[in-house]
């Protein structure tokens, strides 16, 4: 069974559709940064320079907005923003901000280990910025990602629902991977809790910056 479509293949179309008028979108992929983070289980600080050079190369095209769509590559993005004269947005940035604003006990659900620490730390930073003291916990199910890559979307969604049920003390659920957004409605339906995912919240923020 073929693998399901990735956020890389769908995000641009979703952004253009939401924008509602002509929008030029260019995609850049650095396979090393993605695969190396997956191999090590985290985004190594020594790769920060390479990520910066990627952004520098992209800046030559004078974009109105740059969006980093891989959560595993976003921990250092905030360090770079001041070096460029256009806005840079990471895909999980707005999601984490909204989760922090919602407050209460927050649970991060993830299907890749490389995303857990950056997402938790980003939410904690957002909480600190607004002076809130909330609990942030995390739940990881790598098998869900394995199922998704194998083309079993329903199996993936069921696994996400299962880990959502484990977050019994949470008031807010955060779906760390953009690929998990497909299960957002299901998770909300079975838990009755506030659920945030990254693609939609990121697009909402992008539209604010583009208009």
Secondary structure as GFF3:
##gff-version 3
##sequence-region A 1 211
A	DSSP	alpha_helix	7	19	.	.	.	ID=ss1
A	DSSP	alpha_helix	31	40	.	.	.	ID=ss2
A	DSSP	three_ten_helix	45	47	.	.	.	ID=ss3
A	DSSP	alpha_helix	48	59	.	.	.	ID=ss4
A	DSSP	beta_strand	65	68	.	.	.	ID=ss5
A	DSSP	three_ten_helix	71	73	.	.	.	ID=ss6
A	DSSP	alpha_helix	77	80	.	.	.	ID=ss7
A	DSSP	three_ten_helix	81	83	.	.	.	ID=ss8
A	DSSP	beta_strand	87	90	.	.	.	ID=ss9
A	DSSP	alpha_helix	93	102	.	.	.	ID=ss10
A	DSSP	beta_strand	106	110	.	.	.	ID=ss11
A	DSSP	alpha_helix	113	129	.	.	.	ID=ss12
A	DSSP	beta_strand	136	140	.	.	.	ID=ss13
A	DSSP	alpha_helix	142	149	.	.	.	ID=ss14
A	DSSP	alpha_helix	153	166	.	.	.	ID=ss15
A	DSSP	beta_strand	172	175	.	.	.	ID=ss16
A	DSSP	three_ten_helix	178	183	.	.	.	ID=ss17
A	DSSP	alpha_helix	184	191	.	.	.	ID=ss18
A	DSSP	beta_strand	194	197	.	.	.	ID=ss19
A	DSSP	alpha_helix	198	210	.	.	.	ID=ss20
###
